[in-house]
Amino acid sequence: MDAYKRVGEAINEADNIIRTLPEDEQSEHLRGLGDMMGHLWFKLQLPVVREHRDLDPDGDRFQRAPKQN
């Protein structure tokens, strides 16, 4: 999962750069970056996390847990 961490850092850097663009140019670039993030998660990382829950970079935050009263 170290590779995903490095990709995440690059995505964060790209986001910071995109946000320095004029506002009318940001939207298209942010949409593309978001699409890329979605593909990274749903097509690559999620299948691994489903099979190996201990590799989830977010820990149990998004795991379904029984509600406690």
MDAnalysis code that builds the backbone (N, CA, C; Angstrom):
import MDAnalysis as mda
import numpy as np

u = mda.Universe.empty(207, n_residues=69, atom_resindex=np.repeat(np.arange(69), 3), trajectory=True)
u.add_TopologyAttr("name", ["N", "CA", "C"] * 69)
u.add_TopologyAttr("resid", np.arange(1, 70))
u.add_TopologyAttr("resname", ["MET", "ASP", "ALA", "TYR", "LYS", "ARG", "VAL", "GLY", "GLU", "ALA", "ILE", "ASN", "GLU", "ALA", "ASP", "ASN", "ILE", "ILE", "ARG", "THR", "LEU", "PRO", "GLU", "ASP", "GLU", "GLN", "SER", "GLU", "HIS", "LEU", "ARG", "GLY", "LEU", "GLY", "ASP", "MET", "MET", "GLY", "HIS", "LEU", "TRP", "PHE", "LYS", "LEU", "GLN", "LEU", "PRO", "VAL", "VAL", "ARG", "GLU", "HIS", "ARG", "ASP", "LEU", "ASP", "PRO", "ASP", "GLY", "ASP", "ARG", "PHE", "GLN", "ARG", "ALA", "PRO", "LYS", "GLN", "ASN"])
u.atoms.positions = np.array([
    [0.819, -1.201, 0.000],
    [0.000, 0.000, 0.000],
    [0.860, 1.262, 0.000],
    [2.165, 1.084, 0.136],
    [3.053, 2.244, 0.072],
    [2.942, 2.956, -1.276],
    [2.738, 2.178, -2.329],
    [2.605, 2.783, -3.662],
    [1.398, 3.701, -3.707],
    [0.281, 3.289, -3.090],
    [-0.918, 4.129, -3.063],
    [-0.679, 5.392, -2.239],
    [0.117, 5.267, -1.195],
    [0.442, 6.446, -0.380],
    [1.228, 7.457, -1.218],
    [2.181, 6.959, -1.992],
    [2.973, 7.857, -2.840],
    [2.101, 8.506, -3.916],
    [1.194, 7.731, -4.496],
    [0.275, 8.284, -5.498],
    [-0.611, 9.343, -4.848],
    [-1.081, 9.073, -3.639],
    [-1.900, 10.047, -2.915],
    [-1.163, 11.344, -2.684],
    [0.123, 11.241, -2.359],
    [0.929, 12.452, -2.164],
    [1.057, 13.235, -3.461],
    [1.225, 12.522, -4.574],
    [1.312, 13.191, -5.879],
    [-0.019, 13.851, -6.239],
    [-1.120, 13.176, -5.926],
    [-2.444, 13.746, -6.190],
    [-2.642, 15.004, -5.354],
    [-2.230, 14.974, -4.099],
    [-2.342, 16.164, -3.251],
    [-1.505, 17.307, -3.797],
    [-0.323, 16.990, -4.301],
    [0.528, 18.021, -4.893],
    [-0.128, 18.603, -6.146],
    [-0.702, 17.728, -6.970],
    [-1.397, 18.198, -8.174],
    [-2.578, 19.088, -7.798],
    [-3.312, 18.700, -6.758],
    [-4.446, 19.511, -6.293],
    [-3.972, 20.902, -5.883],
    [-2.877, 20.951, -5.155],
    [-2.339, 22.259, -4.730],
    [-1.961, 23.116, -5.934],
    [-1.368, 22.502, -6.942],
    [-0.976, 23.249, -8.142],
    [-2.212, 23.729, -8.899],
    [-3.195, 22.848, -9.055],
    [-4.428, 23.206, -9.773],
    [-5.103, 24.396, -9.100],
    [-5.087, 24.432, -7.787],
    [-5.766, 25.509, -7.061],
    [-5.056, 26.856, -7.183],
    [-3.860, 26.867, -7.790],
    [-3.185, 28.144, -8.056],
    [-3.603, 28.720, -9.411],
    [-4.309, 27.919, -10.219],
    [-4.766, 28.376, -11.533],
    [-5.906, 29.379, -11.365],
    [-6.148, 30.185, -12.396],
    [-7.318, 31.058, -12.350],
    [-8.577, 30.217, -12.133],
    [-9.517, 30.754, -11.407],
    [-10.708, 30.010, -11.002],
    [-11.454, 29.378, -12.177],
    [-11.524, 30.073, -13.301],
    [-12.261, 29.534, -14.445],
    [-11.556, 28.336, -15.088],
    [-10.293, 28.099, -14.763],
    [-9.555, 26.951, -15.296],
    [-9.522, 25.772, -14.321],
    [-9.788, 26.018, -13.065],
    [-9.664, 24.980, -12.043],
    [-10.660, 23.846, -12.215],
    [-11.886, 24.156, -12.534],
    [-12.965, 23.176, -12.534],
    [-12.657, 21.952, -13.390],
    [-12.246, 22.169, -14.617],
    [-11.973, 21.048, -15.516],
    [-10.829, 20.185, -14.988],
    [-9.795, 20.826, -14.478],
    [-8.645, 20.084, -13.958],
    [-9.002, 19.327, -12.683],
    [-9.782, 19.951, -11.811],
    [-10.196, 19.274, -10.581],
    [-11.110, 18.093, -10.892],
    [-11.961, 18.248, -11.879],
    [-12.835, 17.142, -12.282],
    [-11.991, 15.970, -12.781],
    [-10.996, 16.259, -13.593],
    [-10.108, 15.202, -14.092],
    [-9.338, 14.523, -12.974],
    [-8.869, 15.311, -12.027],
    [-8.152, 14.763, -10.886],
    [-9.080, 13.894, -10.047],
    [-10.299, 14.343, -9.850],
    [-11.281, 13.559, -9.098],
    [-11.621, 12.255, -9.802],
    [-11.766, 12.307, -11.120],
    [-12.024, 11.086, -11.893],
    [-10.876, 10.093, -11.723],
    [-9.665, 10.606, -11.783],
    [-8.497, 9.752, -11.619],
    [-8.474, 9.121, -10.222],
    [-8.808, 9.903, -9.211],
    [-8.846, 9.384, -7.837],
    [-9.902, 8.283, -7.716],
    [-11.053, 8.491, -8.341],
    [-12.109, 7.489, -8.302],
    [-11.676, 6.184, -8.949],
    [-11.039, 6.286, -10.102],
    [-10.556, 5.084, -10.771],
    [-9.499, 4.382, -9.930],
    [-8.607, 5.145, -9.350],
    [-7.563, 4.565, -8.501],
    [-8.186, 3.765, -7.365],
    [-9.187, 4.356, -6.712],
    [-9.804, 3.689, -5.578],
    [-10.655, 2.502, -6.016],
    [-11.631, 2.735, -6.890],
    [-12.607, 1.697, -7.222],
    [-12.038, 0.572, -8.085],
    [-11.099, 0.871, -8.949],
    [-10.578, -0.153, -9.858],
    [-9.329, -0.858, -9.327],
    [-8.545, -0.180, -8.509],
    [-7.286, -0.763, -8.059],
    [-7.243, -1.059, -6.564],
    [-7.502, -0.051, -5.754],
    [-7.297, -0.194, -4.320],
    [-8.440, -0.940, -3.624],
    [-9.673, -0.660, -3.968],
    [-10.813, -1.281, -3.300],
    [-10.806, -2.806, -3.396],
    [-10.538, -3.388, -4.569],
    [-10.497, -4.848, -4.611],
    [-9.460, -5.450, -3.653],
    [-8.325, -4.788, -3.506],
    [-7.300, -5.270, -2.576],
    [-7.802, -5.155, -1.143],
    [-8.395, -4.009, -0.801],
    [-8.883, -3.770, 0.560],
    [-10.023, -4.731, 0.906],
    [-10.864, -5.027, -0.055],
    [-11.962, -5.981, 0.205],
    [-11.417, -7.351, 0.590],
    [-10.357, -7.740, -0.055],
    [-9.780, -9.053, 0.216],
    [-8.864, -9.050, 1.439],
    [-8.232, -7.911, 1.695],
    [-7.265, -7.793, 2.804],
    [-7.596, -6.540, 3.612],
    [-8.582, -6.644, 4.478],
    [-9.079, -5.488, 5.245],
    [-7.982, -4.803, 6.053],
    [-6.987, -5.538, 6.461],
    [-5.914, -4.950, 7.261],
    [-5.061, -3.965, 6.455],
    [-5.205, -3.957, 5.139],
    [-4.458, -3.024, 4.292],
    [-5.211, -1.730, 4.017],
    [-6.404, -1.595, 4.566],
    [-7.209, -0.390, 4.344],
    [-6.494, 0.822, 4.936],
    [-6.116, 1.793, 4.092],
    [-5.391, 2.954, 4.596],
    [-6.223, 3.818, 5.549],
    [-7.539, 3.667, 5.495],
    [-8.422, 4.430, 6.371],
    [-8.817, 3.629, 7.602],
    [-8.228, 2.476, 7.765],
    [-8.541, 1.647, 8.921],
    [-9.995, 1.227, 8.906],
    [-10.613, 1.248, 10.056],
    [-12.008, 0.821, 10.173],
    [-12.992, 1.953, 9.944],
    [-12.518, 3.113, 9.576],
    [-13.384, 4.283, 9.450],
    [-14.565, 4.035, 8.514],
    [-14.351, 3.318, 7.423],
    [-15.419, 3.112, 6.439],
    [-15.990, 1.704, 6.467],
    [-15.578, 0.924, 7.434],
    [-16.117, -0.427, 7.561],
    [-17.462, -0.354, 8.260],
    [-18.368, -1.200, 7.834],
    [-19.674, -1.240, 8.486],
    [-19.528, -1.892, 9.846],
    [-19.994, -1.215, 10.828],
    [-19.941, -1.745, 12.191],
    [-21.350, -1.735, 12.760],
    [-21.656, -2.671, 13.615],
    [-23.004, -2.661, 14.236],
    [-23.190, -1.393, 15.062],
    [-24.396, -0.856, 14.976],
    [-24.710, 0.343, 15.752],
    [-24.795, -0.016, 17.223],
    [-24.236, 0.870, 18.028],
    [-24.305, 0.666, 19.468],
    [-25.377, 1.581, 20.049],
    [-26.134, 1.075, 20.945],
    [-27.208, 1.875, 21.562],
    [-26.703, 2.621, 22.759],
])
